[in-house]
Amino acid sequence: MLGSFVGFIHENLLTILKGDLILRQGLIYGPFIVIYGIGLVAFYYIFSYLKSRSNFDKKSRLAQFFFVFLVGFLVGGITEYLSSYIQEKAFGTISWDYSNLMLDLNGRTSLFHSIFWGLMSLFFYEILLPILTRMSDRLERPAIKNTIFILSLFMIFDISISALAVHRQSERRNDVPARGRFDTFLDETYPDARLDAIFSNSRVPER
């Protein structure tokens, strides 16, 4: 949730700086863009594992920085590429196209964005991971664990209903009629106008 919220802030700040006041959002409910959350979770587990390896600590700081950057470069680029690919194949839409940038990969990621992920991995490894590690004991408190459980249920619901609603929208584009009450519920509760307003950056690719 933290990564998805930070991603929402980041994306919309960039949008405002470009002079566009349309809100970018990745889920139906809440200010979240999930790809950033996925990236943060991946960084947490990968770099926590690296930090626990005694041989990694023995490397020079420069070697550590280079390896962390390289891991972030690859993990971020792969995550971005797969997210775009899965979105297009599952829902028939894309949310970004980097084909106008140098050294892009099918428009799904680019050298520039992979470098950004690499720099973010350095920030995460040096600044955020030590903070999260120090907080780990506090997260074991019953009240906090219960809160995390409830928030996790909310995110599972939000991701699920968003995916189902967008998938049903894709079916409507292909003139697939509602097959039951749940499809009818999705059609009535999440019509095209509502989804297009929420996912303002999503479009059907020409290719």
Secondary structure, 3 states (H helix, E strand, C coil): CHHHHHHHHHHHHHHHHCCCCCCCCCCCCCCCCHHHHHHHHHHHHHHHHHHHCHHHHCCCHHHHHHHHHHHHHHHHHHHHHHHHHHHHHHHCCECCCCCCCCCEECCCEEHHHHHHHHHHHHHHHHHHHHHHHHHCCHHHCHHHHHHHHHHHHHHHHHHHHHHHHHHHHHHHHCCCCCCCHHHHHHHHHCCHHHHHHHCCCCECCCC
